[in-house]
Amino acid sequence: MSARIFSPARTAMQSGKAKTGRWVLEFEPESPRRIDPLMGYTTSSDMKSQIKLVFETREEAQAYAEANGIAARVEEPKEPRRRQISYAENFRYDRKTPWTH
């Protein structure tokens, strides 16, 4: 029984940082998913794949895993790379590609 502890990144539909400061403990899948031959649904017999525990800090998640004997690996969050760009750059005379509507 192994798990991973990570801090989820914001979704593509978010512009803010809501729900990004938390830490999640998710179990690794023990059996692969398979396609149901009758309906075509993707199914799994692994019930632990439905469990997702949310913690305020990484230390709380690690302490929970240690207390319950869960082998967990921690994935550090990746910092987003912000590129500074100004609106005036759209109208520079030395652009590589011409700006059109």
NUVEX-503154 format. One record per atom (N, C-alpha, C): x, y, z; atom name. Coordinates in Angstrom, 3 decimals. Atoms other than C-alpha are relative to their C-alpha. Layout:
NUVEX-503154
+----------+----------+----------+------+
!        x !        y !        z ! atom !
+----------+----------+----------+------+
!        X !        Y !        Z !   CA !
...
+----------+----------+----------+------+
***
This chain:
NUVEX-503154
+----------+----------+----------+------+
!        x !        y !        z ! atom !
+----------+----------+----------+------+
!    0.848 !   -1.167 !    0.000 !    N !
!    0.000 !    0.000 !    0.000 !   CA !
!    0.899 !    1.237 !    0.000 !    C !
!   -0.813 !   -1.200 !    0.103 !    N !
!    1.807 !    3.098 !   -1.225 !   CA !
!   -0.883 !    1.174 !   -0.415 !    C !
!    0.773 !   -1.209 !    0.290 !    N !
!    0.631 !    6.659 !   -1.598 !   CA !
!    0.955 !    1.102 !   -0.418 !    C !
!   -0.800 !   -1.168 !    0.332 !    N !
!    1.814 !    9.999 !   -2.870 !   CA !
!   -0.623 !    1.210 !    0.673 !    C !
!    0.422 !   -1.243 !   -0.654 !    N !
!    1.620 !   13.342 !   -1.111 !   CA !
!    0.433 !    1.138 !   -0.909 !    C !
!   -0.304 !   -1.088 !    0.929 !    N !
!    1.407 !   16.416 !   -3.330 !   CA !
!   -0.892 !    1.195 !    0.281 !    C !
!    0.793 !   -1.215 !   -0.068 !    N !
!    0.126 !   19.959 !   -3.491 !   CA !
!   -0.543 !    0.259 !   -1.399 !    C !
!    0.540 !   -0.129 !    1.349 !    N !
!   -2.274 !   20.281 !   -6.445 !   CA !
!    0.209 !    1.399 !   -0.588 !    C !
!   -0.133 !   -1.271 !    0.710 !    N !
!   -1.660 !   22.981 !   -9.022 !   CA !
!   -1.392 !    0.503 !   -0.367 !    C !
!    1.298 !   -0.525 !    0.406 !    N !
!   -4.428 !   25.266 !  -10.139 !   CA !
!   -0.389 !   -0.588 !   -1.340 !    C !
!    0.459 !    0.549 !    1.264 !    N !
!   -6.560 !   24.036 !  -12.996 !   CA !
!    0.133 !    1.043 !   -1.104 !    C !
!   -0.114 !   -0.913 !    1.128 !    N !
!   -6.480 !   25.567 !  -16.453 !   CA !
!   -1.130 !    1.020 !   -0.020 !    C !
!    1.143 !   -0.908 !   -0.010 !    N !
!   -9.837 !   27.205 !  -15.783 !   CA !
!    0.080 !    1.023 !    1.128 !    C !
!   -0.137 !   -0.935 !   -1.111 !    N !
!   -8.602 !   29.067 !  -12.693 !   CA !
!    0.983 !    1.104 !   -0.335 !    C !
!   -0.966 !   -1.081 !    0.123 !    N !
!   -6.982 !   32.462 !  -12.732 !   CA !
!    0.601 !    0.327 !    1.360 !    C !
!   -0.484 !   -0.257 !   -1.348 !    N !
!   -6.575 !   32.637 !   -8.960 !   CA !
!    0.737 !   -1.191 !    0.577 !    C !
!   -0.755 !    1.062 !   -0.656 !    N !
!   -4.834 !   30.436 !   -6.426 !   CA !
!   -0.849 !   -0.773 !    1.004 !    C !
!    0.878 !    0.722 !   -0.908 !    N !
!   -7.861 !   28.853 !   -4.749 !   CA !
!    0.319 !   -1.489 !   -0.018 !    C !
!   -0.238 !    1.436 !   -0.176 !    N !
!   -7.363 !   25.295 !   -3.446 !   CA !
!    1.403 !   -0.439 !   -0.400 !    C !
!   -1.351 !    0.384 !    0.393 !    N !
!   -3.627 !   25.348 !   -4.186 !   CA !
!    0.950 !   -0.112 !    1.181 !    C !
!   -0.906 !    0.041 !   -1.131 !    N !
!   -2.115 !   25.674 !   -0.707 !   CA !
!   -0.120 !   -1.262 !    0.831 !    C !
!    0.244 !    1.213 !   -0.765 !    N !
!   -3.388 !   22.309 !    0.543 !   CA !
!    0.888 !   -1.135 !   -0.483 !    C !
!   -0.762 !    1.196 !    0.342 !    N !
!   -1.647 !   18.936 !    0.527 !   CA !
!   -0.946 !   -1.188 !   -0.036 !    C !
!    0.901 !    1.125 !    0.227 !    N !
!   -3.336 !   15.773 !   -0.736 !   CA !
!    0.778 !   -1.302 !    0.108 !    C !
!   -0.555 !    1.344 !   -0.060 !    N !
!   -2.613 !   12.130 !    0.093 !   CA !
!   -0.903 !   -0.890 !   -0.845 !    C !
!    0.728 !    0.898 !    0.894 !    N !
!   -3.696 !    9.775 !   -2.712 !   CA !
!    0.721 !   -1.331 !   -0.072 !    C !
!   -0.590 !    1.322 !    0.110 !    N !
!   -3.138 !    6.048 !   -2.934 !   CA !
!    0.332 !   -0.319 !   -1.455 !    C !
!   -0.391 !    0.446 !    1.331 !    N !
!   -1.313 !    4.574 !   -5.922 !   CA !
!   -0.917 !   -1.152 !   -0.417 !    C !
!    0.864 !    1.110 !    0.427 !    N !
!   -3.413 !    2.187 !   -8.038 !   CA !
!    0.703 !   -1.345 !    0.160 !    C !
!   -0.561 !    1.331 !   -0.200 !    N !
!   -2.875 !   -1.455 !   -7.084 !   CA !
!   -0.275 !   -0.916 !   -1.184 !    C !
!    0.317 !    0.809 !    1.174 !    N !
!   -4.530 !   -2.903 !  -10.175 !   CA !
!   -0.338 !    0.934 !   -1.160 !    C !
!    0.285 !   -0.895 !    1.142 !    N !
!   -4.850 !   -1.483 !  -13.689 !   CA !
!   -1.498 !    0.091 !   -0.278 !    C !
!    1.398 !   -0.161 !    0.419 !    N !
!   -8.128 !   -0.134 !  -14.973 !   CA !
!   -0.249 !   -0.851 !   -1.227 !    C !
!    0.359 !    0.793 !    1.174 !    N !
!   -9.976 !   -2.200 !  -17.533 !   CA !
!   -1.323 !    0.511 !   -0.563 !    C !
!    1.211 !   -0.453 !    0.674 !    N !
!  -12.758 !   -1.572 !  -19.998 !   CA !
!   -1.062 !   -1.075 !    0.133 !    C !
!    1.120 !    0.920 !   -0.126 !    N !
!  -16.114 !   -3.167 !  -19.271 !   CA !
!   -0.467 !   -0.395 !   -1.401 !    C !
!    0.334 !    0.394 !    1.370 !    N !
!  -16.984 !   -5.255 !  -22.349 !   CA !
!   -1.432 !    0.338 !   -0.411 !    C !
!    1.388 !   -0.247 !    0.353 !    N !
!  -20.733 !   -4.622 !  -22.165 !   CA !
!   -0.292 !    1.472 !   -0.234 !    C !
!    0.346 !   -1.415 !    0.082 !    N !
!  -20.980 !   -0.891 !  -21.534 !   CA !
!    1.129 !    0.882 !   -0.506 !    C !
!   -1.113 !   -0.794 !    0.462 !    N !
!  -17.496 !    0.302 !  -22.430 !   CA !
!    0.549 !    0.957 !    1.041 !    C !
!   -0.503 !   -0.850 !   -1.076 !    N !
!  -16.934 !    2.019 !  -19.074 !   CA !
!    1.380 !   -0.458 !    0.428 !    C !
!   -1.279 !    0.348 !   -0.590 !    N !
!  -13.502 !    2.124 !  -17.513 !   CA !
!   -0.249 !   -0.330 !    1.465 !    C !
!    0.258 !    0.435 !   -1.362 !    N !
!  -13.660 !    0.140 !  -14.270 !   CA !
!    1.291 !   -0.411 !    0.687 !    C !
!   -1.133 !    0.434 !   -0.794 !    N !
!  -11.313 !   -0.804 !  -11.481 !   CA !
!   -0.531 !   -0.699 !    1.240 !    C !
!    0.389 !    0.683 !   -1.229 !    N !
!  -11.534 !   -3.201 !   -8.564 !   CA !
!    0.743 !    0.576 !    1.205 !    C !
!   -0.792 !   -0.621 !   -1.048 !    N !
!   -9.198 !   -0.991 !   -6.530 !   CA !
!   -0.832 !    1.073 !    0.709 !    C !
!    0.844 !   -0.942 !   -0.733 !    N !
!  -11.297 !    0.737 !   -3.863 !   CA !
!    0.796 !    1.163 !    0.597 !    C !
!   -0.808 !   -1.071 !   -0.585 !    N !
!   -8.395 !    2.792 !   -2.483 !   CA !
!    0.226 !    1.143 !   -0.970 !    C !
!   -0.190 !   -1.081 !    0.961 !    N !
!   -8.232 !    4.800 !   -5.697 !   CA !
!   -1.043 !    1.104 !    0.184 !    C !
!    1.041 !   -0.994 !   -0.245 !    N !
!  -11.368 !    6.618 !   -4.505 !   CA !
!    0.309 !    0.885 !    1.197 !    C !
!   -0.317 !   -0.743 !   -1.219 !    N !
!   -9.720 !    7.891 !   -1.313 !   CA !
!    0.954 !    1.144 !   -0.316 !    C !
!   -0.850 !   -1.189 !    0.147 !    N !
!   -8.288 !   11.414 !   -1.338 !   CA !
!   -0.107 !    0.790 !    1.299 !    C !
!   -0.014 !   -0.700 !   -1.279 !    N !
!   -7.287 !   12.936 !    2.007 !   CA !
!    0.686 !    1.348 !   -0.177 !    C !
!   -0.511 !   -1.357 !    0.149 !    N !
!   -6.692 !   16.701 !    2.224 !   CA !
!    0.515 !    0.486 !    1.358 !    C !
!   -0.635 !   -0.515 !   -1.211 !    N !
!   -4.334 !   18.275 !    4.799 !   CA !
!    0.425 !    1.447 !   -0.242 !    C !
!   -0.411 !   -1.402 !    0.099 !    N !
!   -3.358 !   21.861 !    5.539 !   CA !
!    1.500 !    0.134 !   -0.282 !    C !
!   -1.443 !   -0.094 !    0.186 !    N !
!    0.405 !   21.188 !    5.640 !   CA !
!    0.570 !   -1.352 !   -0.423 !    C !
!   -0.685 !    1.221 !    0.412 !    N !
!    2.855 !   18.643 !    4.249 !   CA !
!    0.357 !   -0.849 !    1.215 !    C !
!   -0.378 !    0.734 !   -1.204 !    N !
!    3.956 !   17.702 !    7.768 !   CA !
!   -1.170 !   -0.791 !    0.562 !    C !
!    1.184 !    0.725 !   -0.463 !    N !
!    0.383 !   16.744 !    8.725 !   CA !
!   -0.235 !   -1.248 !   -0.852 !    C !
!    0.209 !    1.134 !    0.894 !    N !
!    0.105 !   14.485 !    5.678 !   CA !
!    1.047 !   -1.079 !    0.242 !    C !
!   -1.051 !    0.974 !   -0.275 !    N !
!    3.455 !   12.828 !    6.393 !   CA !
!   -0.215 !   -0.678 !    1.342 !    C !
!    0.258 !    0.576 !   -1.318 !    N !
!    2.555 !   12.329 !   10.055 !   CA !
!   -1.145 !   -1.009 !   -0.067 !    C !
!    1.117 !    0.935 !    0.159 !    N !
!   -0.744 !   10.686 !    9.059 !   CA !
!    0.467 !   -1.291 !   -0.670 !    C !
!   -0.496 !    1.185 !    0.706 !    N !
!    1.032 !    8.345 !    6.645 !   CA !
!    0.871 !   -0.855 !    0.920 !    C !
!   -0.861 !    0.750 !   -0.920 !    N !
!    3.631 !    7.364 !    9.255 !   CA !
!   -0.810 !   -0.663 !    1.106 !    C !
!    0.815 !    0.549 !   -1.085 !    N !
!    1.011 !    6.845 !   11.974 !   CA !
!   -0.819 !   -1.207 !   -0.453 !    C !
!    0.817 !    1.098 !    0.512 !    N !
!   -1.000 !    4.505 !    9.739 !   CA !
!    0.792 !   -1.018 !   -0.805 !    C !
!   -0.841 !    0.982 !    0.680 !    N !
!    1.955 !    2.630 !    8.243 !   CA !
!   -0.117 !    0.028 !   -1.514 !    C !
!    0.131 !   -0.147 !    1.450 !    N !
!    1.520 !    3.988 !    4.718 !   CA !
!    1.332 !    0.488 !   -0.557 !    C !
!   -1.232 !   -0.439 !    0.662 !    N !
!    4.615 !    4.175 !    2.531 !   CA !
!   -0.367 !    1.096 !   -0.990 !    C !
!    0.387 !   -1.140 !    0.827 !    N !
!    4.291 !    7.630 !    0.999 !   CA !
!    1.235 !    0.708 !   -0.530 !    C !
!   -1.058 !   -0.819 !    0.576 !    N !
!    6.466 !    9.648 !   -1.347 !   CA !
!   -0.563 !    1.405 !   -0.192 !    C !
!    0.416 !   -1.404 !    0.061 !    N !
!    6.334 !   13.432 !   -1.352 !   CA !
!    0.462 !    0.591 !   -1.319 !    C !
!   -0.316 !   -0.706 !    1.242 !    N !
!    6.187 !   15.366 !   -4.630 !   CA !
!   -0.038 !    1.496 !    0.298 !    C !
!   -0.088 !   -1.440 !   -0.248 !    N !
!    7.361 !   18.937 !   -4.270 !   CA !
!   -0.770 !    0.763 !   -1.081 !    C !
!    0.726 !   -0.783 !    1.010 !    N !
!    5.178 !   21.563 !   -5.981 !   CA !
!    0.964 !    0.767 !   -0.895 !    C !
!   -0.807 !   -0.753 !    0.952 !    N !
!    6.576 !   23.223 !   -9.075 !   CA !
!   -0.482 !    1.442 !   -0.016 !    C !
!    0.338 !   -1.415 !    0.026 !    N !
!    6.690 !   26.992 !   -9.013 !   CA !
!   -0.294 !    0.419 !   -1.444 !    C !
!    0.304 !   -0.438 !    1.358 !    N !
!    5.008 !   28.593 !  -12.032 !   CA !
!    1.004 !    1.034 !   -0.480 !    C !
!   -0.904 !   -0.981 !    0.586 !    N !
!    7.287 !   30.508 !  -14.360 !   CA !
!   -0.833 !    1.141 !   -0.560 !    C !
!    0.718 !   -1.180 !    0.468 !    N !
!    5.941 !   33.998 !  -14.881 !   CA !
!    0.882 !    0.782 !   -0.955 !    C !
!   -0.738 !   -0.765 !    0.985 !    N !
!    7.026 !   35.877 !  -17.970 !   CA !
!   -0.524 !    1.417 !    0.002 !    C !
!    0.397 !   -1.401 !   -0.009 !    N !
!    6.980 !   39.647 !  -17.738 !   CA !
!   -0.124 !    0.475 !   -1.447 !    C !
!    0.235 !   -0.498 !    1.351 !    N !
!    5.442 !   41.038 !  -20.897 !   CA !
!   -0.929 !    1.212 !    0.114 !    C !
!    0.831 !   -1.201 !   -0.064 !    N !
!    3.919 !   44.421 !  -21.541 !   CA !
!   -0.885 !    0.083 !   -1.248 !    C !
!    0.935 !   -0.183 !    1.099 !    N !
!    1.042 !   45.431 !  -23.760 !   CA !
!    0.662 !    0.757 !   -1.156 !    C !
!   -0.665 !   -0.806 !    1.025 !    N !
!    3.309 !   47.844 !  -25.629 !   CA !
!    0.836 !   -0.864 !   -0.946 !    C !
!   -0.799 !    0.871 !    0.869 !    N !
!    5.326 !   44.922 !  -27.003 !   CA !
!   -0.779 !   -0.448 !   -1.236 !    C !
!    0.802 !    0.351 !    1.164 !    N !
!    2.423 !   44.174 !  -29.370 !   CA !
!    0.225 !    0.978 !   -1.152 !    C !
!   -0.099 !   -1.042 !    1.010 !    N !
!    3.169 !   47.416 !  -31.237 !   CA !
!    1.438 !    0.415 !   -0.311 !    C !
!   -1.396 !   -0.328 !    0.291 !    N !
!    6.971 !   47.341 !  -31.456 !   CA !
!    0.248 !   -0.035 !   -1.505 !    C !
!   -0.278 !   -0.053 !    1.443 !    N !
!    8.341 !   48.238 !  -34.887 !   CA !
!    0.954 !   -1.099 !   -0.434 !    C !
!   -0.964 !    1.030 !    0.387 !    N !
!   11.011 !   45.520 !  -34.785 !   CA !
!   -0.470 !   -1.421 !    0.367 !    C !
!    0.545 !    1.333 !   -0.299 !    N !
!    8.686 !   42.539 !  -34.182 !   CA !
!    0.455 !   -1.011 !   -1.042 !    C !
!   -0.398 !    1.043 !    0.939 !    N !
!    9.690 !   39.242 !  -35.750 !   CA !
!   -1.138 !   -0.356 !   -0.954 !    C !
!    1.174 !    0.258 !    0.844 !    N !
!    6.162 !   38.639 !  -37.029 !   CA !
!   -0.898 !    1.220 !    0.073 !    C !
!    0.859 !   -1.199 !   -0.028 !    N !
!    3.816 !   41.453 !  -38.041 !   CA !
!   -1.256 !   -0.237 !    0.806 !    C !
!    1.195 !    0.079 !   -0.828 !    N !
!    0.940 !   42.172 !  -35.725 !   CA !
!   -1.181 !    0.438 !   -0.833 !    C !
!    1.225 !   -0.337 !    0.741 !    N !
!   -2.462 !   42.092 !  -37.394 !   CA !
!   -1.189 !   -0.410 !    0.833 !    C !
!    1.231 !    0.394 !   -0.689 !    N !
!   -6.029 !   41.752 !  -36.289 !   CA !
!   -0.371 !   -1.314 !   -0.505 !    C !
+----------+----------+----------+------+
***
